[in-house]
Structure formats: C-alpha cells, structure tokens
Amino acid sequence: MERKIVYFENAGSENTEAVLLIAKERADELGIRTILVASTSGRTAARAVEVFEGKKVVAVGHPTGWRQPNVNSFTEENRQKVESRGGKVLLVRFAFQRLGGSGPRLSAHEGVSQPVSQAPVSNDTAVIVNRTLRLFGAGMKVACEITIIAADAGLARTDEDVIVISGTNGGSDTAVMLRPVNTWDFFRLRIKEILCKPKT
C-alpha cells in the first residue's frame, strides 16, 4: 500500500487549514468518526467542528491556571462554538507529566487515581518518551498525549481508529491516524499513518 505524506516547510499555525482538510479527506476515506484536536485557545477546535461536521470532535487543551492563575487559555467564546456544534472540550494537565513517579497520581480523567504499582514507566523514562517523540516534531508528541488523555476520559474508544490533529505554538501542523490506548497501556500505542507534519 502506498500513501502520501504531506510535509510542511515550517511548523506552526500557517498550516492549520491545510491540516484540517488533509485530515478530513482521510477520515472520510476510512470512515473514521472521532477526531481529536489539540487546542490551547480553542481557535483550532472551533474551526475543526466546522470542517468535521457530523463527526465527533474532541478538543483537548490545558487546564485553568496553566499559564496564569485563574485563567484558562481556551476562551469561553471558542468553547461555546465547539459545544454548540456537538464537540467536546476536555481541559486537563498533559499526560507525560503523569506517566511516572512515586506516589498516587491522577489519570488523564481528573479525579481517577492510578496506583503506583500500575505505573508503566519511571519519571526518567517519561522524559525519554517525551523527547523521543519530539524528534518527529512537537505535534507528534502532543498527538500521542492527547490520545491517551481522551481515552482515559472515555472520549476516544480503544477499539476504534481516530484521527489526531496537533501542532506547534498555537496552530496545527501535524495529523496522524492511530488506535487509542489508555495511559497505563501507553507502549501499545501504534501510529498507523502519518498524514502530515512539518519538516522542521
């Protein structure tokens, strides 16, 4: 089987519209119903629910206080745009900070603790995983993160493929097709197709 991968000259928001259209075409071809979108301000998520009308769009962003106390970067206006079109918004601490360490910690679905005995990796290994995925671009790391976050929250099934859209510094530049896993099953995650990514 041969598939085309689109490589962008630069990373960042200039690629967002192209990424959404590339992902939409492939989702339609494969009959994929769930689209996961990394979105900090909600701008990309708001556009995604327009492009992927009729599909389940899950926007994953940072929690309140991530950059500034008592402030969430995902604007209320964008949340309303996403939810008014049937999309879901999930604002949580990103997953690779939770993959290892001592003591109980929260799974991606806030409030559900996971015993230390089930910890898949140490903190050092979590750093290595993070940095290794970044070798393929920041978007690839984020795509894997938001997938396990959505799976842990029950918003992405582990028996169905999804399209994941992510990127670098406030915009989308990466899209992949993969099968979600839960956090504690992380090393079973398989990226089945890279649809597009930046060269840099």
ZADO-1210 file (C-alpha; in nm, 4 decimals, padded with zeros to 6 digits):
<atoms>
<atom x="00.0000" y="00.0000" z="00.0000" code="MET" pos="1"/>
<atom x="00.1241" y="00.3479" z="-00.0814" code="GLU" pos="2"/>
<atom x="00.0089" y="00.6623" z="00.0974" code="ARG" pos="3"/>
<atom x="00.1092" y="01.0239" z="00.0544" code="LYS" pos="4"/>
<atom x="00.2514" y="01.2214" z="00.3496" code="ILE" pos="5"/>
<atom x="00.2415" y="01.6000" z="00.3239" code="VAL" pos="6"/>
<atom x="00.5480" y="01.7760" z="00.4667" code="TYR" pos="7"/>
<atom x="00.5211" y="02.1442" z="00.5528" code="PHE" pos="8"/>
<atom x="00.8247" y="02.3675" z="00.5126" code="GLU" pos="9"/>
<atom x="00.7677" y="02.5261" z="00.8540" code="ASN" pos="10"/>
<atom x="00.5921" y="02.4354" z="01.1763" code="ALA" pos="11"/>
<atom x="00.3044" y="02.6378" z="01.3143" code="GLY" pos="12"/>
<atom x="-00.0340" y="02.7927" z="01.2608" code="SER" pos="13"/>
<atom x="00.0147" y="02.8771" z="00.8928" code="GLU" pos="14"/>
<atom x="-00.0588" y="02.5091" z="00.8226" code="ASN" pos="15"/>
<atom x="-00.3789" y="02.4762" z="01.0265" code="THR" pos="16"/>
<atom x="-00.6325" y="02.4951" z="00.7450" code="GLU" pos="17"/>
<atom x="-00.4354" y="02.2546" z="00.5254" code="ALA" pos="18"/>
<atom x="-00.4006" y="02.0076" z="00.8140" code="VAL" pos="19"/>
<atom x="-00.7747" y="02.0110" z="00.8810" code="LEU" pos="20"/>
<atom x="-00.8557" y="01.9481" z="00.5141" code="LEU" pos="21"/>
<atom x="-00.5972" y="01.6687" z="00.4799" code="ILE" pos="22"/>
<atom x="-00.7328" y="01.5043" z="00.7939" code="ALA" pos="23"/>
<atom x="-01.0935" y="01.5434" z="00.6789" code="LYS" pos="24"/>
<atom x="-01.0213" y="01.3756" z="00.3462" code="GLU" pos="25"/>
<atom x="-00.8578" y="01.0756" z="00.5142" code="ARG" pos="26"/>
<atom x="-01.1224" y="01.0470" z="00.7856" code="ALA" pos="27"/>
<atom x="-01.3900" y="01.0340" z="00.5158" code="ASP" pos="28"/>
<atom x="-01.1961" y="00.7730" z="00.3159" code="GLU" pos="29"/>
<atom x="-01.1559" y="00.5473" z="00.6206" code="LEU" pos="30"/>
<atom x="-01.4953" y="00.6131" z="00.7770" code="GLY" pos="31"/>
<atom x="-01.3312" y="00.7429" z="01.0946" code="ILE" pos="32"/>
<atom x="-01.5859" y="00.9034" z="01.3243" code="ARG" pos="33"/>
<atom x="-01.3724" y="01.0512" z="01.6051" code="THR" pos="34"/>
<atom x="-01.1338" y="01.3443" z="01.5599" code="ILE" pos="35"/>
<atom x="-00.9065" y="01.4561" z="01.8442" code="LEU" pos="36"/>
<atom x="-00.7749" y="01.8117" z="01.8281" code="VAL" pos="37"/>
<atom x="-00.5113" y="01.9761" z="02.0476" code="ALA" pos="38"/>
<atom x="-00.6232" y="02.3330" z="02.1055" code="SER" pos="39"/>
<atom x="-00.4900" y="02.5879" z="02.3521" code="THR" pos="40"/>
<atom x="-00.7111" y="02.8899" z="02.2812" code="SER" pos="41"/>
<atom x="-00.9881" y="02.6880" z="02.1180" code="GLY" pos="42"/>
<atom x="-00.9438" y="02.8607" z="01.7825" code="ARG" pos="43"/>
<atom x="-00.8378" y="02.5407" z="01.6024" code="THR" pos="44"/>
<atom x="-01.1108" y="02.3407" z="01.7756" code="ALA" pos="45"/>
<atom x="-01.3747" y="02.5944" z="01.6707" code="ALA" pos="46"/>
<atom x="-01.2655" y="02.5575" z="01.3083" code="ARG" pos="47"/>
<atom x="-01.2428" y="02.1776" z="01.3381" code="ALA" pos="48"/>
<atom x="-01.6089" y="02.1389" z="01.4355" code="VAL" pos="49"/>
<atom x="-01.6980" y="02.3238" z="01.1153" code="GLU" pos="50"/>
<atom x="-01.4714" y="02.1137" z="00.8931" code="VAL" pos="51"/>
<atom x="-01.5674" y="01.7821" z="01.0570" code="PHE" pos="52"/>
<atom x="-01.9405" y="01.8453" z="01.0766" code="GLU" pos="53"/>
<atom x="-02.1205" y="01.5194" z="01.1552" code="GLY" pos="54"/>
<atom x="-01.8180" y="01.3638" z="01.3254" code="LYS" pos="55"/>
<atom x="-01.7292" y="01.3525" z="01.6935" code="LYS" pos="56"/>
<atom x="-01.4706" y="01.6239" z="01.7628" code="VAL" pos="57"/>
<atom x="-01.2902" y="01.6215" z="02.0969" code="VAL" pos="58"/>
<atom x="-01.0786" y="01.9278" z="02.1771" code="ALA" pos="59"/>
<atom x="-00.8052" y="01.8747" z="02.4363" code="VAL" pos="60"/>
<atom x="-00.6460" y="02.1773" z="02.5985" code="GLY" pos="61"/>
<atom x="-00.4716" y="02.2945" z="02.9118" code="HIS" pos="62"/>
<atom x="-00.6452" y="02.3394" z="03.2475" code="PRO" pos="63"/>
<atom x="-00.7189" y="02.6680" z="03.4176" code="THR" pos="64"/>
<atom x="-00.4025" y="02.8178" z="03.5673" code="GLY" pos="65"/>
<atom x="-00.1682" y="02.6514" z="03.3158" code="TRP" pos="66"/>
<atom x="-00.0125" y="02.9829" z="03.2120" code="ARG" pos="67"/>
<atom x="-00.1668" y="03.2277" z="03.4557" code="GLN" pos="68"/>
<atom x="-00.3532" y="03.1709" z="03.7845" code="PRO" pos="69"/>
<atom x="-00.7324" y="03.1533" z="03.7481" code="ASN" pos="70"/>
<atom x="-00.7189" y="03.1995" z="03.3709" code="VAL" pos="71"/>
<atom x="-00.7918" y="02.9449" z="03.1016" code="ASN" pos="72"/>
<atom x="-00.6443" y="02.9994" z="02.7561" code="SER" pos="73"/>
<atom x="-00.9354" y="02.8156" z="02.5954" code="PHE" pos="74"/>
<atom x="-01.1741" y="03.1066" z="02.5579" code="THR" pos="75"/>
<atom x="-01.5383" y="03.0834" z="02.6583" code="GLU" pos="76"/>
<atom x="-01.6369" y="03.2048" z="02.3118" code="GLU" pos="77"/>
<atom x="-01.4500" y="02.9161" z="02.1479" code="ASN" pos="78"/>
<atom x="-01.5858" y="02.6655" z="02.3985" code="ARG" pos="79"/>
<atom x="-01.9384" y="02.7741" z="02.3076" code="GLN" pos="80"/>
<atom x="-01.8592" y="02.7424" z="01.9359" code="LYS" pos="81"/>
<atom x="-01.7276" y="02.3897" z="01.9839" code="VAL" pos="82"/>
<atom x="-02.0062" y="02.2701" z="02.2115" code="GLU" pos="83"/>
<atom x="-02.2840" y="02.4321" z="02.0067" code="SER" pos="84"/>
<atom x="-02.1818" y="02.2076" z="01.7163" code="ARG" pos="85"/>
<atom x="-02.1700" y="01.8937" z="01.9306" code="GLY" pos="86"/>
<atom x="-01.7978" y="01.8942" z="02.0064" code="GLY" pos="87"/>
<atom x="-01.6484" y="01.8068" z="02.3455" code="LYS" pos="88"/>
<atom x="-01.3913" y="02.0151" z="02.5340" code="VAL" pos="89"/>
<atom x="-01.1513" y="01.8420" z="02.7736" code="LEU" pos="90"/>
<atom x="-00.9133" y="02.0682" z="02.9678" code="LEU" pos="91"/>
<atom x="-00.6523" y="01.8692" z="03.1612" code="VAL" pos="92"/>
<atom x="-00.2880" y="01.8574" z="03.2591" code="ARG" pos="93"/>
<atom x="-00.0986" y="01.6910" z="02.9770" code="PHE" pos="94"/>
<atom x="-00.0218" y="01.3244" z="03.0133" code="ALA" pos="95"/>
<atom x="00.3548" y="01.2766" z="03.0027" code="PHE" pos="96"/>
<atom x="00.3843" y="01.4515" z="03.3385" code="GLN" pos="97"/>
<atom x="00.1734" y="01.1659" z="03.4775" code="ARG" pos="98"/>
<atom x="00.3402" y="00.8630" z="03.3214" code="LEU" pos="99"/>
<atom x="00.5852" y="00.8026" z="03.6019" code="GLY" pos="100"/>
<atom x="00.6894" y="00.8987" z="03.9508" code="GLY" pos="101"/>
<atom x="00.6258" y="00.7899" z="04.3050" code="SER" pos="102"/>
<atom x="00.3024" y="00.8111" z="04.4984" code="GLY" pos="103"/>
<atom x="-00.0533" y="00.8058" z="04.3654" code="PRO" pos="104"/>
<atom x="-00.1313" y="01.0333" z="04.0764" code="ARG" pos="105"/>
<atom x="-00.4278" y="01.1273" z="03.8626" code="LEU" pos="106"/>
<atom x="-00.5103" y="00.9642" z="03.5337" code="SER" pos="107"/>
<atom x="-00.5984" y="01.1870" z="03.2399" code="ALA" pos="108"/>
<atom x="-00.9580" y="01.1881" z="03.3612" code="HIS" pos="109"/>
<atom x="-00.9065" y="01.4153" z="03.6603" code="GLU" pos="110"/>
<atom x="-01.0022" y="01.2640" z="03.9931" code="GLY" pos="111"/>
<atom x="-00.9400" y="00.8994" z="03.8992" code="VAL" pos="112"/>
<atom x="-00.6287" y="00.7805" z="04.0787" code="SER" pos="113"/>
<atom x="-00.3996" y="00.5119" z="03.9451" code="GLN" pos="114"/>
<atom x="-00.1963" y="00.3044" z="04.1928" code="PRO" pos="115"/>
<atom x="00.1817" y="00.3287" z="04.1718" code="VAL" pos="116"/>
<atom x="00.2016" y="-00.0455" z="04.1079" code="SER" pos="117"/>
<atom x="00.0412" y="00.0153" z="03.7683" code="GLN" pos="118"/>
<atom x="00.2847" y="00.2897" z="03.6722" code="ALA" pos="119"/>
<atom x="00.4150" y="00.1971" z="03.3238" code="PRO" pos="120"/>
<atom x="00.7369" y="00.3969" z="03.3382" code="VAL" pos="121"/>
<atom x="00.9605" y="00.5980" z="03.5676" code="SER" pos="122"/>
<atom x="00.9958" y="00.9753" z="03.5500" code="ASN" pos="123"/>
<atom x="01.3239" y="00.9313" z="03.3626" code="ASP" pos="124"/>
<atom x="01.1547" y="00.7091" z="03.1050" code="THR" pos="125"/>
<atom x="00.8687" y="00.9564" z="03.0691" code="ALA" pos="126"/>
<atom x="01.1230" y="01.2266" z="02.9837" code="VAL" pos="127"/>
<atom x="01.2861" y="00.9969" z="02.7272" code="ILE" pos="128"/>
<atom x="00.9463" y="00.9164" z="02.5703" code="VAL" pos="129"/>
<atom x="00.8619" y="01.2872" z="02.5560" code="ASN" pos="130"/>
<atom x="01.1926" y="01.3843" z="02.3966" code="ARG" pos="131"/>
<atom x="01.1959" y="01.0904" z="02.1559" code="THR" pos="132"/>
<atom x="00.8525" y="01.1764" z="02.0198" code="LEU" pos="133"/>
<atom x="00.9670" y="01.5374" z="01.9826" code="ARG" pos="134"/>
<atom x="01.2317" y="01.4118" z="01.7368" code="LEU" pos="135"/>
<atom x="00.9381" y="01.3762" z="01.4969" code="PHE" pos="136"/>
<atom x="00.8135" y="01.7243" z="01.5886" code="GLY" pos="137"/>
<atom x="00.6252" y="01.8760" z="01.8800" code="ALA" pos="138"/>
<atom x="00.2977" y="01.7844" z="01.7132" code="GLY" pos="139"/>
<atom x="00.3787" y="01.4135" z="01.7207" code="MET" pos="140"/>
<atom x="00.4400" y="01.4260" z="02.0955" code="LYS" pos="141"/>
<atom x="00.1187" y="01.6183" z="02.1554" code="VAL" pos="142"/>
<atom x="-00.0809" y="01.3813" z="01.9317" code="ALA" pos="143"/>
<atom x="00.0185" y="01.0842" z="02.1461" code="CYS" pos="144"/>
<atom x="-00.0526" y="01.2782" z="02.4661" code="GLU" pos="145"/>
<atom x="-00.3998" y="01.3954" z="02.3783" code="ILE" pos="146"/>
<atom x="-00.4909" y="01.0481" z="02.2558" code="THR" pos="147"/>
<atom x="-00.4295" y="00.8831" z="02.5925" code="ILE" pos="148"/>
<atom x="-00.5960" y="01.1769" z="02.7687" code="ILE" pos="149"/>
<atom x="-00.9108" y="01.1351" z="02.5583" code="ALA" pos="150"/>
<atom x="-00.9076" y="00.7564" z="02.6020" code="ALA" pos="151"/>
<atom x="-00.8745" y="00.7859" z="02.9804" code="ASP" pos="152"/>
<atom x="-01.1660" y="01.0304" z="02.9849" code="ALA" pos="153"/>
<atom x="-01.3831" y="00.7905" z="02.7846" code="GLY" pos="154"/>
<atom x="-01.3981" y="01.0263" z="02.4864" code="LEU" pos="155"/>
<atom x="-01.1981" y="00.8049" z="02.2474" code="ALA" pos="156"/>
<atom x="-01.2538" y="00.4315" z="02.2216" code="ARG" pos="157"/>
<atom x="-00.9582" y="00.1928" z="02.2355" code="THR" pos="158"/>
<atom x="-01.1169" y="-00.0351" z="01.9743" code="ASP" pos="159"/>
<atom x="-01.1613" y="00.2269" z="01.7000" code="GLU" pos="160"/>
<atom x="-00.9090" y="00.4257" z="01.4983" code="ASP" pos="161"/>
<atom x="-00.9118" y="00.8043" z="01.5299" code="VAL" pos="162"/>
<atom x="-00.7551" y="01.0995" z="01.3507" code="ILE" pos="163"/>
<atom x="-00.5453" y="01.3211" z="01.5789" code="VAL" pos="164"/>
<atom x="-00.4584" y="01.6817" z="01.4926" code="ILE" pos="165"/>
<atom x="-00.1928" y="01.8726" z="01.6844" code="SER" pos="166"/>
<atom x="00.0850" y="02.1196" z="01.6308" code="GLY" pos="167"/>
<atom x="00.3369" y="02.3732" z="01.7405" code="THR" pos="168"/>
<atom x="00.2954" y="02.7097" z="01.9137" code="ASN" pos="169"/>
<atom x="-00.0685" y="02.7939" z="01.8602" code="GLY" pos="170"/>
<atom x="-00.1521" y="02.6134" z="01.5407" code="GLY" pos="171"/>
<atom x="-00.1885" y="02.2739" z="01.3782" code="SER" pos="172"/>
<atom x="00.0836" y="02.1242" z="01.1616" code="ASP" pos="173"/>
<atom x="00.0550" y="01.7503" z="01.2313" code="THR" pos="174"/>
<atom x="-00.2129" y="01.4891" z="01.1701" code="ALA" pos="175"/>
<atom x="-00.1944" y="01.1141" z="01.2293" code="VAL" pos="176"/>
<atom x="-00.4264" y="00.8165" z="01.2293" code="MET" pos="177"/>
<atom x="-00.3881" y="00.5837" z="01.5249" code="LEU" pos="178"/>
<atom x="-00.5632" y="00.3480" z="01.7651" code="ARG" pos="179"/>
<atom x="-00.6031" y="00.4982" z="02.1146" code="PRO" pos="180"/>
<atom x="-00.4837" y="00.3291" z="02.4330" code="VAL" pos="181"/>
<atom x="-00.5153" y="00.4215" z="02.7988" code="ASN" pos="182"/>
<atom x="-00.2280" y="00.5783" z="02.9910" code="THR" pos="183"/>
<atom x="-00.1322" y="00.2551" z="03.1665" code="TRP" pos="184"/>
<atom x="-00.1182" y="00.0791" z="02.8259" code="ASP" pos="185"/>
<atom x="00.0897" y="00.3518" z="02.6612" code="PHE" pos="186"/>
<atom x="00.3525" y="00.1305" z="02.4990" code="PHE" pos="187"/>
<atom x="00.0845" y="-00.0484" z="02.2977" code="ARG" pos="188"/>
<atom x="00.0052" y="00.2769" z="02.1169" code="LEU" pos="189"/>
<atom x="00.0620" y="00.2442" z="01.7426" code="ARG" pos="190"/>
<atom x="00.0674" y="00.5330" z="01.4976" code="ILE" pos="191"/>
<atom x="-00.0814" y="00.3741" z="01.1868" code="LYS" pos="192"/>
<atom x="-00.0474" y="00.6624" z="00.9414" code="GLU" pos="193"/>
<atom x="00.1255" y="00.9980" z="00.9364" code="ILE" pos="194"/>
<atom x="-00.0915" y="01.2250" z="00.7234" code="LEU" pos="195"/>
<atom x="00.1151" y="01.5424" z="00.7501" code="CYS" pos="196"/>
<atom x="00.3871" y="01.7029" z="00.9598" code="LYS" pos="197"/>
<atom x="00.6408" y="01.9857" z="00.9395" code="PRO" pos="198"/>
<atom x="00.9906" y="01.9207" z="00.8051" code="LYS" pos="199"/>
<atom x="01.1399" y="02.1368" z="01.0802" code="THR" pos="200"/>
</atoms>
